[in-house]
């Protein structure tokens, strides 16, 4: 039996939906084991969990080796970001730290295995990819938000520091107070305290909430929704074996055909009405 025959078998295993579901089940089980170990357990049960943890680690190692062997060329495996992500998590899981003073770090590293669910569930991949893609555009919104926070924090310090130094004593504290206001955490208490001295200080809070809670938040949501729609189009294009441009062209042709069909139907209905 040649290597190509083995490779074809590995590809069948990798593409098998039952195998994929089993891997997802093992990932969830591994995560639950880490959660269970946060409780006080009897020694027998804890030793069983250690054994299961090693078994899961070996399974992940075998699974990643199958996926690597299924590639036509070994280096093709590392061309996909999600494969690199999975490979990194599996390698981290192999670090032998359990019997050392770094056992806590080992447990925390094992916890990252739950992140592999992202690479196995397409919908989660789309969400994470959209979030990462949207980061640069969201960064500009965050920068503008910081400028507004900074201006309002300085103004708040100048106006209200003598009223309550705990909330407005310096720039850093003022920024924290504004974050509290932006999250609506008892912000009315802060406002009424300053209104006792400056009756029109409500304008300061209302305008700040308008910018931070309504304008910037909706801008963030708009960016994420826009990018998420693009990522869904890319996923549909991949399923159809097309590029994004080809998929968009295909959608446009389908829309034109549907419009043309509706126009023909309207013409037929009109002709039927004239005959009557």
N, C-alpha and C positions, 0 to 999 in steps of 0.2 A: 504494500500500500504506500503510495507516494505522499509527499507533504501536501500536495494540492487536494488530495482526497481528505486528509485530516482537516485542512483549511475549510473545505466545503462543509464538513460536519460541524466545525466550530461556528461557522456562519449561520448554520441552521439553528444551533443552540442559542446563539446570540440574538437572532431575530425571532425566536419562539416567544410568543406572548405568555405562555405558562411559565417559562423560565424568568421572564421579566417580572411577572407578578410574584414569583417566589422570592426573587431578589428584594423586591419592595417589602414583602412580608418580613424577611430577615432583617432589613434595615429598621423597620418599625419595632420588631422584637428586640433588637440590639439597643434601641433608644429606651424602650421600657425597662430593660435590665439595668441601665444606668440610673433610671429614676427609682427603681426598687432599692438599689444599693444606698440610697440616701436615708433609708430607714434602718433601725436597729434590728438585725437579723440574727438568727441562731447560727453558730459556726458551720453546721452541716449545709444549710441553705446557701450561706455565703460562699463556701467552697464550690458548691454546684454552679453558682453564678460565675465564679472565676473560670471554671472549666468551659461553660457555655460561651464566655467571652472569648476565650482562645479559639473555640470552634468557629465562632462567627468571624474572627479575624482570618482564620485559615480559609473560610468560605469566600470572603471578600478577595483574598489573594488569588484564589483559583478563578473566581469570576472575572477579575480584571485581566488575568493571563489568558483566559478564553477569548475575551474581547480583543486583546492585543494580537493573539494568534489568528483571529478571524479576518484581520486586515490583509489586503493584498500585499501591501508593503508595510513593514513594521513602523516606519516613521510617519505613515499616514495617520496612525492612531493619535499622535500628538499634534496633528493639525487642527483638531477640534478642541475648542476651549473646555467643553464639558468633560471630555476624556482626560485632559490634563488635571481638571478639578478632581475627578474621581481618583485618578492615580495618586495625586498628592495626599488625599485623605487616607487612602489605603496604606501608603508608605508611612504616614504619621502613626497609623494604628499599629504598625509593626515595631515602633520604638519600645524597647524593653525597659520600662520605668516602674513597673508595678512593685518590684521588690526593693526599691530604693527610696530615698527621702523625697523623690519627686513623684510619688504615687498620685498625689492630688493633680499634678499637671497631666499625668497619664490619663486619669479619668476625664479631665476636661477635654483632652485631645480626642478620646474615644467618643465624646459627645458630638463631635463634628460629623460623625458618621451619619447622623440623621439628615445632614445637609445633602446627602446623596439622593434623597427623595426628589430634590429639585431636578437633578439630571435625568431621572427616570420618568418623571411625569411631565409630558409636553406642556400642559397648561402652566405649571409652575415655572418651567424654563422660559416661557413667553413672558410671564410676569417679571421674573428677575432680569431678563435681558432688557425688557422695556424700562425697568427702573434704572439699570446701569446706563442705558442709552440716553435716558432723560436727565441724568446727573449734570452734564455740562450746561444744559439749558436751565435747569433748576438752580444751578450755581449762580447765574446772573440774577435770577429773582431773589435768591437768598442774599446776594450782595446788596441789591436795592433795599431789601427788607432791613439789613443791618444798618444801612445809612439812615433809614427812617427811625429805627430803634435808637441809634446814636444821637440823632438830633433831639428826639423826644426825651431821652435820658438826660442830656445836658440841660434842656429847658426845665425838666422836672426837678433836677438838682438845684438849679438857680431859684426856682419859685417855691419849692416845698421843703427844702432841707431844714429850715428852721421850724417847720411844723412837726415833722417826724424824721429825725436823723436815721432812725433804724431802717426806714424805707427809701429815703432819698439822700442819705449822707454823702455818697460819692458816686462816681460814674458807674462802677461795678454793681453797687447795690441798687442803683436806679435802673440799670438794665434788668436785673433780676425781678424788680418790682413790676417793670413793664411786661416781662415775660408772664408774670402772674396775672396781670391785667389781660394780656392777649389770650390766655387760656381760660379766662373767666373764673379764676379761683378767688372768690370773695372780693372781686374787684370793686364792687359797690362800697364796701367798707373803706377802701383806700380813697375812693372818690368823695364820699360824704365827709371824711376827715378833712380833706383840703377845701371842700366847699364851705365848711364852717368858717374859714378865713377868707377864701376867694370864692364868692358865690358863682362866678362864671367859669370856674375851673372844670366844670362838666364838659365844656367844649374841648378841652385838652384830651380827656379820656375818650369821648365819643369819636373824635377825628382819628385818634390813634387806633381804636378798635376797628373803625371803618377800613383803614389801610391794612392793618395786620391780619384781622380775622376774616375780612370779606374780599378785599382786592387781591392781596398776595396769596391767600389760601386758594382762591379760585384760579389764579394764574398757575399755581403748582398743579392743581387737579387737571386743568386744561392741558398742560404739557404732558402729564402722565397719560391721559386718555388719548391724546393725539399719537404719542409714541406707541402706546399699546395697540392702537388700531393698525399702525404700520407693521408691528411685529406679528399680528394675527394674519395680515396679508402675506408676510414672508413665510409663515408656517404653512398656510394654504398652498402657496407657490411650491414649497419644498415637497409637499404631499403629492402635488401634480407633476413634479419633476421639471418645474419651470423656474426661470429667474423672476425677480420681482417685476421687472419691466415687462416681461412676457405675460405674466399673470395680470398685470394692470391692463395690457393691451387686450388680453382675452376677455376680461371683465367688460371693457369698453365695447368690444364687438358684440358680446352677449346683450348688453344694454341696448345697443343700436338695433339688434335683431328683435328684441322684445318690443321696442318702440315701433319698429316697422310692422311687426305682427299686430300690435294694437291698432295702428293706423289702417291696416287692411281690414281688420274686424269692424272698425268704425265705418269704413266704406261699404262693407257688405251689409251692415245694419241699415245704413242710409239708403242703399239700393233697394233693400227689402221694404223699407218704409215708403219709398216712391212708388213701388209696384202696387202696394196696397191702396 
